[in-house]
Amino acid sequence: MPGGGSGFTAEPDAVLSASNGLTTAADGLDSALKTLQGALDAQGACWGDDDSGKEFAKDYVPGAQGAVEGFTNLVQGLRGMQQNVAKSMKALSGADEDVTSQLGKGQ
């Protein structure tokens, strides 16, 4: 930036508190995933094994598996994001404490 940047500030406690929303969202989606998986399992292969059932299953089964996989990945992604935010804020707090300590020592 011309003339230097304005720096970076963050309030780790506020960021961590806000990141709890990621965990809440992951928990909600995980619950929905379990409900979906239960419903899919309960139905089984209800379309039958005749030609029309096989034709239906050809598209339905991969789609259902893809939905479950997508939900699973989303839940894991949200949990991973929250963990990364927590690690980042811990590192930021540690760096801030180090600088404060060094400044307090006159270095």
N, C-alpha and C positions, 0 to 999 in steps of 0.2 A: 504494500500500500504506500502511496506517496506520503511522505512525512511520518511514516511509522504507523503501526496499528494501534488500536485502542486496547489491545490485550484480550485476555480471556478470563472470565470470572464464572464461577459456579458455586452454588451453595450445596455442598454434598448432601446434607440432611434433607433438603428440599427435593433434590434430584432423586435420592433414594426413596423418599416417600412417594414421589410421583411414579417411580418405576414399579412400585407395588401394583399399579394398575395392569402392568404386563402379566404379573403373576395371577391376578384376579381374572384377567381375560383368558389366560392359559387354563386355569382351573375350570372356567365356564365352558370353554371349548372341549376340554377333556371330558367333562360330564356329558356334553352333547355327543361326543364321539362314542362314549360307552353306550349311550341310549341308541345311537344309530347302529352300532355294532350288534347290540342286543336284538334290535328289530330285524336287521338283516339275517342274523343267525336264526331267529325264530321262524322266519319265512322259509328258510332253506331253499331248495330248488323247486319252488312251488309251480314253476312253469311246465314241469313235466319233461319227459324224454322223447316226445314225438318230434316230428320235423319242425313244427311251428315253435315248440318249446326250445329246441336247439337253436333255431334262428334268433329267438328272443335272447337267449343266454349269451349268444355270440357277442352282442353289444352290451348287455346288461351287466354281466359278471365283471368284465374289465372296468366298466364305469363305476360299479359299486366298490371294487377294490381300489380304484383310483381315488374315490371320495374318501375312503378310510385312510389311505396313505397320505392324501393331502391334509386331512385333519390332523393326523399324527405329526406330520412335518411342521404344521403351523403351531401346534402345541409346543413341540420341541424348540422351534425357533423363538417363540415368545419367552419361554423359560431361559433359553440361551441369551437372549437380549437382556433380560433382567439381570442375569449373572454377570454379563459383561459391563453393564452400567454399574453394578455394585463394585466390581473390580476396579473400574475406572475411577470411581469416586474415592475408593480406598487409596489408590495410587495418588490421586490429586491431593487428598488430605495429608498423606504422608509427605509428599513433596512440599506442601505448604508448611507443615510442621518443621521440616528440615530447614527451610529458608528462614522461618521465624527463629529457630534455634540458633542458626548461624548469625543472623542479624543481632540477636541478643548477646552473642559473644563478641560482637564487634568485628566480625570477619566478613 
